[in-house]
Amino acid sequence: MPVFRPIPILTLFAIPALVLLIMLGNWQVSRMNWKADLIEQYEARGSVGNFSATLCETGEGAFSPRVTAPVPLGGESLRYYALRGAPGWILLTPVEVRSCTPDGEVVTMLVETGFETLGGMILSRPEAWRVQPMSERNLFSSSNDPDTNSWYHFDRIEMARALGLETERLSPMWGRTDDGLPASLERTPPAKHLGYALTWYGLALALIAVYIALHVGQGRLRWT
């Protein structure tokens, strides 16, 4: 039968470390499943022909239907700082759409109509969009400068004022270019999370192997 006399200090550190490694592996598995579900939702969504339709048909998942409308034409664009492979400005053009209300009132939605580099070159003009809520400001957001038309976070009140609109007339949703999987899903697909999970589980197994080997070497784990 086995005789086991654990090394107190080693055991004190090994058990929490083992629990942490297993938790990290489980977390990566949950991230893998979550992202796989998001990709399935993205690929299963339908298409609509105008922005008004997507306000009423938001879809069952995390993504709105793909909007394949003519390129919106409008007045003044707001310049919203973002990365599209390189730093620059998303050009947000106000577009009038019919809201999803019983009276079908007309509201204004900001729609991405181009991307301007910091040097002033227009790199892309989208042909399809997905609609999503305006993001909240976070601790790392820079301050907006309406006087120079430089926007670093969504501020519905200030953006409406800059466009000469009442706040409630500006939709809290905006249309962004839809040219493939979102960057977060493309850069780190489910397969990468599986690799990370296997790494954490492998480290857990290595820790168990080292723990057993040390006890066997010191005669604290033996069979009689």
Buried (B, 14 or more C-beta within 10 A) or exposed (E): EEEEEBBEEBEEEBEEBBEEBBEBBEBBBEBBEEBBEBBEBBEEBEEBEBBBBBBEBBBEEEBBBBBEBEEBEBEEBBBBBBEBEEEBBBBBBBBBBBBBEEEEEEBBBBBBBBBBBEEEEEEBEBEEBBBBEBEEBEEEBEEBEEEEBBBBBBBBEBBBBBBEBEEEBBBEBBBBBBEEBBEEBEEBBBEBBBEBBEBBBEBBEEBEEEBEEBBEEEEBBEEE
